Amino acid sequence: MSVSEMDKQDAWQRTVLSAACVSNDKTVIEKELRLLENMIEMHEDIECISISFEWL
């Protein structure tokens, strides 16, 4: 999995993160992305506004 800051670099206390995974099994990717989502939500000081998935 790769995670990168994609937008809002100049905005204080805001960011847009993107994560990318490669696998031949979609369920593995879904599991990993859900784990990442849970890790983010565990941080009480982070407000997650939206999460979306795109499959290629």
N, CA, C and O atoms as a MOPAC input file, in Angstrom:
PM7 MOZYME 1SCF
protein

 N      0.84000 1    -1.15900 1     0.00000 1
 C      0.00000 1     0.00000 1     0.00000 1
 C      0.89100 1     1.22800 1     0.00000 1
 O      1.93800 1     1.26300 1     0.64700 1
 N      0.45600 1     2.22300 1    -0.73200 1
 C      1.14600 1     3.49900 1    -0.78400 1
 C      0.15400 1     4.59100 1    -0.40400 1
 O     -0.98000 1     4.59000 1    -0.88200 1
 N      0.56900 1     5.52200 1     0.45000 1
 C     -0.28500 1     6.62800 1     0.88000 1
 C      0.46400 1     7.92200 1     0.60800 1
 O      1.66100 1     8.03300 1     0.87400 1
 N     -0.26900 1     8.90700 1     0.06800 1
 C      0.36900 1    10.16700 1    -0.28000 1
 C     -0.57400 1    11.34100 1    -0.02500 1
 O     -1.79100 1    11.22000 1    -0.16700 1
 N      0.00900 1    12.47600 1     0.35100 1
 C     -0.75900 1    13.71400 1     0.46200 1
 C     -0.94300 1    14.26800 1    -0.95100 1
 O      0.03600 1    14.53700 1    -1.64800 1
 N     -2.18600 1    14.43800 1    -1.36800 1
 C     -2.46100 1    14.79200 1    -2.75500 1
 C     -2.94700 1    16.22900 1    -2.96400 1
 O     -2.88500 1    16.73900 1    -4.08200 1
 N     -3.42600 1    16.88500 1    -1.91100 1
 C     -3.97800 1    18.23000 1    -2.09000 1
 C     -3.98100 1    18.94900 1    -0.74500 1
 O     -3.76300 1    18.33700 1     0.30100 1
 N     -4.22500 1    20.22400 1    -0.78600 1
 C     -4.32300 1    21.08400 1     0.39800 1
 C     -2.99800 1    21.22400 1     1.14400 1
 O     -2.99400 1    21.45400 1     2.35300 1
 N     -1.87700 1    21.08900 1     0.44100 1
 C     -0.57900 1    21.19700 1     1.10500 1
 C     -0.36300 1    22.57600 1     1.73000 1
 O      0.36900 1    22.70300 1     2.71100 1
 N     -0.99100 1    23.60000 1     1.17100 1
 C     -0.80900 1    24.95200 1     1.68700 1
 C     -1.91500 1    25.37600 1     2.65000 1
 O     -1.90800 1    26.50800 1     3.13200 1
 N     -2.85200 1    24.49800 1     2.93400 1
 C     -3.95800 1    24.82100 1     3.84200 1
 C     -3.63700 1    24.28300 1     5.23400 1
 O     -3.36700 1    23.09400 1     5.40600 1
 N     -3.66900 1    25.16600 1     6.21600 1
 C     -3.34900 1    24.78200 1     7.59000 1
 C     -4.42300 1    23.86200 1     8.14200 1
 O     -5.61000 1    24.17200 1     8.03400 1
 N     -4.04100 1    22.75600 1     8.72100 1
 C     -4.90300 1    21.75900 1     9.35300 1
 C     -5.84500 1    21.06200 1     8.37000 1
 O     -6.90100 1    20.57400 1     8.77200 1
 N     -5.48300 1    21.01100 1     7.10700 1
 C     -6.28500 1    20.28500 1     6.11400 1
 C     -5.35400 1    19.51000 1     5.20200 1
 O     -4.21900 1    19.91600 1     4.95100 1
 N     -5.85500 1    18.38800 1     4.71300 1
 C     -5.08800 1    17.62500 1     3.73600 1
 C     -6.01900 1    16.69100 1     2.98200 1
 O     -7.13200 1    16.40900 1     3.42500 1
 N     -5.56100 1    16.22800 1     1.86800 1
 C     -6.24700 1    15.18600 1     1.10000 1
 C     -5.24300 1    14.05900 1     0.92700 1
 O     -4.17400 1    14.24900 1     0.34700 1
 N     -5.59200 1    12.89300 1     1.42900 1
 C     -4.72000 1    11.72600 1     1.31700 1
 C     -5.26900 1    10.76200 1     0.27500 1
 O     -6.48200 1    10.61600 1     0.12000 1
 N     -4.36800 1    10.11400 1    -0.42700 1
 C     -4.74200 1     9.05700 1    -1.37100 1
 C     -3.94700 1     7.80800 1    -1.03500 1
 O     -2.77600 1     7.87700 1    -0.66100 1
 N     -4.60200 1     6.67000 1    -1.17600 1
 C     -3.94300 1     5.38500 1    -0.94400 1
 C     -4.11700 1     4.53600 1    -2.19200 1
 O     -5.16300 1     4.56700 1    -2.84100 1
 N     -3.08500 1     3.78300 1    -2.51600 1
 C     -3.14000 1     2.90100 1    -3.68900 1
 C     -2.66200 1     1.51100 1    -3.29500 1
 O     -1.69300 1     1.35700 1    -2.55000 1
 N     -3.35300 1     0.51400 1    -3.80400 1
 C     -2.99300 1    -0.89100 1    -3.56700 1
 C     -3.05300 1    -1.63500 1    -4.88900 1
 O     -3.85000 1    -1.30400 1    -5.76600 1
 N     -2.21200 1    -2.63300 1    -5.02200 1
 C     -2.21100 1    -3.48600 1    -6.21100 1
 C     -2.28000 1    -4.93500 1    -5.74800 1
 O     -1.49300 1    -5.36700 1    -4.90600 1
 N     -3.23000 1    -5.68000 1    -6.30600 1
 C     -3.37200 1    -7.09400 1    -5.97500 1
 C     -4.22300 1    -7.76400 1    -7.04700 1
 O     -4.96700 1    -7.10000 1    -7.77000 1
 N     -4.10600 1    -9.06700 1    -7.14000 1
 C     -4.97900 1    -9.80100 1    -8.05600 1
 C     -6.24900 1   -10.26700 1    -7.34500 1
 O     -7.06200 1   -10.97700 1    -7.93600 1
 N     -6.42400 1    -9.87200 1    -6.07900 1
 C     -7.58300 1   -10.26400 1    -5.28400 1
 C     -8.21300 1    -9.01300 1    -4.66600 1
 O     -7.63600 1    -8.39900 1    -3.76800 1
 N     -9.39300 1    -8.64300 1    -5.15100 1
 C    -10.04800 1    -7.42100 1    -4.68800 1
 C    -10.36300 1    -7.46300 1    -3.19700 1
 O    -10.32600 1    -6.42500 1    -2.53600 1
 N    -10.66900 1    -8.63000 1    -2.65600 1
 C    -11.00000 1    -8.71900 1    -1.22900 1
 C     -9.79900 1    -8.36900 1    -0.34900 1
 O     -9.96600 1    -7.80700 1     0.73300 1
 N     -8.60600 1    -8.69400 1    -0.80200 1
 C     -7.39000 1    -8.33500 1    -0.06000 1
 C     -7.24900 1    -6.81500 1    -0.01800 1
 O     -6.94700 1    -6.24400 1     1.03000 1
 N     -7.46500 1    -6.17300 1    -1.14300 1
 C     -7.36700 1    -4.71200 1    -1.20500 1
 C     -8.43000 1    -4.07200 1    -0.32500 1
 O     -8.13800 1    -3.13800 1     0.42200 1
 N     -9.65700 1    -4.56600 1    -0.40600 1
 C    -10.72800 1    -4.01800 1     0.42000 1
 C    -10.38400 1    -4.12800 1     1.90200 1
 O    -10.62300 1    -3.18900 1     2.66200 1
 N     -9.83300 1    -5.25100 1     2.31500 1
 C     -9.45100 1    -5.45100 1     3.71400 1
 C     -8.37900 1    -4.44900 1     4.12900 1
 O     -8.47700 1    -3.83900 1     5.19400 1
 N     -7.36600 1    -4.27800 1     3.30100 1
 C     -6.28000 1    -3.34700 1     3.62200 1
 C     -6.77300 1    -1.90800 1     3.68800 1
 O     -6.36100 1    -1.15500 1     4.57000 1
 N     -7.64400 1    -1.52000 1     2.77300 1
 C     -8.16400 1    -0.15400 1     2.78200 1
 C     -9.06300 1     0.08600 1     3.98800 1
 O     -9.06600 1     1.18700 1     4.54000 1
 N     -9.81700 1    -0.90700 1     4.40400 1
 C    -10.64900 1    -0.78600 1     5.61400 1
 C     -9.76300 1    -0.66600 1     6.86400 1
 O    -10.08700 1     0.08200 1     7.78600 1
 N     -8.66100 1    -1.39600 1     6.88800 1
 C     -7.72700 1    -1.26600 1     8.01300 1
 C     -7.15000 1     0.14700 1     8.07600 1
 O     -7.02400 1     0.72200 1     9.15700 1
 N     -6.80400 1     0.69700 1     6.92500 1
 C     -6.30300 1     2.07000 1     6.87800 1
 C     -7.37700 1     3.04200 1     7.35400 1
 O     -7.09800 1     3.94900 1     8.13700 1
 N     -8.59600 1     2.85000 1     6.88200 1
 C     -9.71500 1     3.69400 1     7.31000 1
 C     -9.88700 1     3.63100 1     8.83100 1
 O    -10.08600 1     4.66200 1     9.47200 1
 N     -9.81200 1     2.45000 1     9.40000 1
 C     -9.94000 1     2.29000 1    10.85100 1
 C     -8.79700 1     2.97300 1    11.59300 1
 O     -9.01300 1     3.57200 1    12.64700 1
 N     -7.58400 1     2.88700 1    11.05200 1
 C     -6.43700 1     3.55500 1    11.67700 1
 C     -6.64700 1     5.06300 1    11.72900 1
 O     -6.35700 1     5.70500 1    12.73900 1
 N     -7.14900 1     5.61900 1    10.64100 1
 C     -7.39500 1     7.06600 1    10.58500 1
 C     -8.47400 1     7.45000 1    11.58600 1
 O     -8.32900 1     8.43400 1    12.31200 1
 N     -9.55600 1     6.67900 1    11.62600 1
 C    -10.67200 1     7.00300 1    12.51000 1
 C    -10.32700 1     6.82000 1    13.98600 1
 O    -11.00100 1     7.39700 1    14.84000 1
 N     -9.30600 1     6.04200 1    14.31200 1
 C     -8.89100 1     5.85400 1    15.70000 1
 C     -8.27100 1     7.11800 1    16.29300 1
 O     -8.24900 1     7.28300 1    17.51300 1
 N     -7.77400 1     8.00000 1    15.44800 1
 C     -7.16100 1     9.24500 1    15.91100 1
 C     -8.26400 1    10.25900 1    16.19200 1
 O     -8.90400 1    10.76500 1    15.27000 1
 N     -8.47700 1    10.54800 1    17.46400 1
 C     -9.54300 1    11.47000 1    17.85200 1
 C     -9.28400 1    12.90000 1    17.39400 1
 O    -10.22100 1    13.69100 1    17.28300 1
 N     -8.03500 1    13.24000 1    17.12900 1
 C     -7.70100 1    14.59200 1    16.69800 1
 C     -7.84600 1    14.78100 1    15.19000 1
 O     -7.57700 1    15.86700 1    14.67600 1
 N     -8.26500 1    13.74600 1    14.48300 1
 C     -8.45600 1    13.82100 1    13.03100 1
 C     -9.94200 1    13.71800 1    12.72200 1
 O    -10.61900 1    12.79400 1    13.17400 1
 N    -10.44300 1    14.67600 1    11.94600 1
 C    -11.82600 1    14.61700 1    11.47800 1
 C    -11.80500 1    14.20800 1    10.00900 1
 O    -11.32700 1    14.95100 1     9.15200 1
 N    -12.31800 1    13.04100 1     9.73900 1
 C    -12.36700 1    12.54100 1     8.36800 1
 C    -13.69200 1    12.98000 1     7.74600 1
 O    -14.76200 1    12.60800 1     8.22600 1
 N    -13.61500 1    13.76800 1     6.68400 1
 C    -14.82100 1    14.32000 1     6.07700 1
 C    -15.43600 1    13.35200 1     5.07500 1
 O    -16.65800 1    13.21500 1     5.01900 1
 N    -14.61000 1    12.68300 1     4.28900 1
 C    -15.16800 1    11.71600 1     3.33700 1
 C    -14.10800 1    10.69200 1     2.94900 1
 O    -12.90500 1    10.94800 1     2.99300 1
 N    -14.60500 1     9.53600 1     2.57100 1
 C    -13.76200 1     8.45800 1     2.06700 1
 C    -14.44400 1     7.90000 1     0.83000 1
 O    -15.64600 1     7.63700 1     0.83800 1
 N    -13.67700 1     7.72200 1    -0.22200 1
 C    -14.24300 1     7.14100 1    -1.44300 1
 C    -13.25400 1     6.13800 1    -2.02200 1
 O    -12.04800 1     6.21400 1    -1.78400 1
 N    -13.79100 1     5.20800 1    -2.77900 1
 C    -12.98700 1     4.17000 1    -3.40700 1
 C    -13.19700 1     4.21400 1    -4.91000 1
 O    -14.29600 1     4.49300 1    -5.39000 1
 N    -12.13900 1     3.93800 1    -5.63900 1
 C    -12.21200 1     3.84800 1    -7.10400 1
 C    -11.45100 1     2.59700 1    -7.51600 1
 O    -10.30000 1     2.40300 1    -7.12500 1
 N    -12.09300 1     1.76000 1    -8.30000 1
 C    -11.47700 1     0.50400 1    -8.74300 1
 C    -11.12600 1     0.61300 1   -10.21500 1
 O    -11.95400 1     1.02400 1   -11.02800 1
 N     -9.90400 1     0.24800 1   -10.55600 1
 C     -9.45800 1     0.26800 1   -11.95600 1
 C     -9.19300 1    -1.13600 1   -12.42800 1
 O     -8.80900 1    -1.33700 1   -13.58000 1

